[in-house]
Amino acid sequence: MSSALGKNCYISDMTITPQLLASGHGWSVHDVICRAGPNDRPFEERHNSVCIAAVTRGTFQYRTIHGTMTLAPGALLLGNEGAYFECGHAHGVGDRCISFHFAPDYFEDIIAAVPGARRAAFSVPRVPPSTSLLPLIAAAEAARSDGLELEEISLRLAGSTAATLAPSTTTATTPSRRDEQRISEALRRIEAKAHEPISLIALARGAAMSPFHFLRTFRSVVGMTPHQFVLGARLRRAAVRLRQSDESVSAIAYEAGFNDLSTFNRRFRRIMGIAPIAYRRAGFGHWIDGYPTAT
């Protein structure tokens, strides 16, 4: 397979529009729109990396050595590095996928941290739609412009896929004192530099843990993911600045670590329940358990 799902699946490259959303060491995410239909002949293609592609629109037929399946929105297309496949649209025109790609060794590190998972290679062509995967797929669709969140989602999706396919599961273990110490140190690093770009891989490397093990342990210890913690830290700082200074909202947003004002406004309203300007004017004065309360 090429760097984007189905990039060369069809006779005409004009049927495919791939867009790189985010990438890092060992992983990448693409938004892939396909306009092929019954008149476009599919031919054999090859995966160049481990692939998990979430179907978000349309249907198509996916044929691999493990069988042929019709993929619908909510399903996950699975592909092993080096494996051959075909995609076809015998019954309709077009589809859209968010395609996650992993280097084999990076994917193996993820699998090694999943309880019950025994192998890194997929033995089935898909995971059918399920309610357990809906939150992750929806999060991926909503996070198209957020590289940090997509990095986190890629790890969670790979881990969830492996856990779904595992022949058995085991009870989650309690984090060790050493792991708690590592996560505590990571929290302090985030707090000290929450306004700067923070890579999950860099945090995991600093904790001497694999990215997936770090993500899972962080969530177990803290009660939220690293991305959620970073977002909360930035919003808290922005909220304080809104009340303590006369700086413009845009200046405060950039100082807090947000790349653009629209993203800041949207997330501030979603988390705080009020727009930044309205928050500044409403007279919020102090905090209880990390949340603002009116004076």
C-alpha positions, 0 to 999 in steps of 0.5 A, a space after each residue: 500500500 502507498 502512503 495513503 489508503 488506496 492511492 493506487 487502487 484504481 486505474 485513474 489516480 483522479 479517483 483518489 484525493 489523499 491528504 496528510 493530516 499528521 505524522 511522526 516517527 513510525 506513524 502517519 494519518 491520512 484523510 482519503 476521499 475516493 470517487 471510484 465507482 462500478 466502472 472503475 476496475 480494481 487491481 492488485 495493490 500492496 500495503 507498504 506499512 501496517 494499516 488501520 483505516 476507519 471508514 467514515 463514508 460510503 461502502 466498498 469491497 476489500 479483498 485480501 488473502 484472508 477473505 473479501 468483505 464489504 466495508 461500511 462506515 464505522 468499520 476498520 480496514 486492516 492491512 499487514 505490511 507487504 500484503 496484497 489487496 484489492 478495493 472495488 466499488 461494485 455497488 456505489 460511488 465513492 467512500 472516505 476513510 481516515 487511514 492510520 499507518 504504522 511502521 512494523 516495529 512501531 506497531 509491534 511495540 504497541 501490540 506488546 503492551 496490549 493484554 491478551 494480544 499475541 501477534 502483530 499481524 492481522 488474520 482478518 481483513 476488517 473489524 466490523 462497526 461497533 459501539 466501542 469504536 465509535 468514540 475513537 472514530 468520531 474523535 479522529 474525524 473531529 481532530 483533523 487539524 490537531 496533530 497531538 490528538 491524532 498521535 494519541 488517537 492512532 495509539 489508542 485505535 491500534 491498541 483497541 484494534 489489537 484488544 478487539 482481535 485478541 483471543 482472550 483478555 486479562 484484568 488490567 494491572 495496577 500501575 507500579 510505583 515506578 510507573 507512577 513516579 514516571 507519570 508524575 515526572 511527565 506531569 511536571 514536565 507538561 506543567 512546566 512547558 504546557 504552552 510549548 508543542 508537546 509530543 506524546 512520543 517525546 513524553 514517552 521517551 522521557 519516561 523510558 516507556 513505549 508510547 502505547 504503554 505510556 499512554 495507557 499508564 498515564 490514563 490509569 494514573 491521571 484519569 485522562 489522556 496526555 492530550 486532555 491534560 495538556 488541553 486542560 492546562 492550557 485552558 486553565 492558564 488562558 482563563 487566569 490570564 483573561 481575568 488578570 490582564 487586559 491582553 487581547 484574547 488572541 494574544 492569550 490564546 497564542 501564549 497558552 499554546 494554541 495555534 489559532 484563535 478559532 481553535 482556542 475559542 471552540 475548545 474554551 467554549 466546549 470545556 468552560 461552557 462560555 466563550 472567552 470574551 463572555 468569560 472575561 466579562 462575566 466576573 468569574 473570580 476563583 476556582 474550586 477543584 480546578 473549575 471556575 465559579 462565579 463571584 
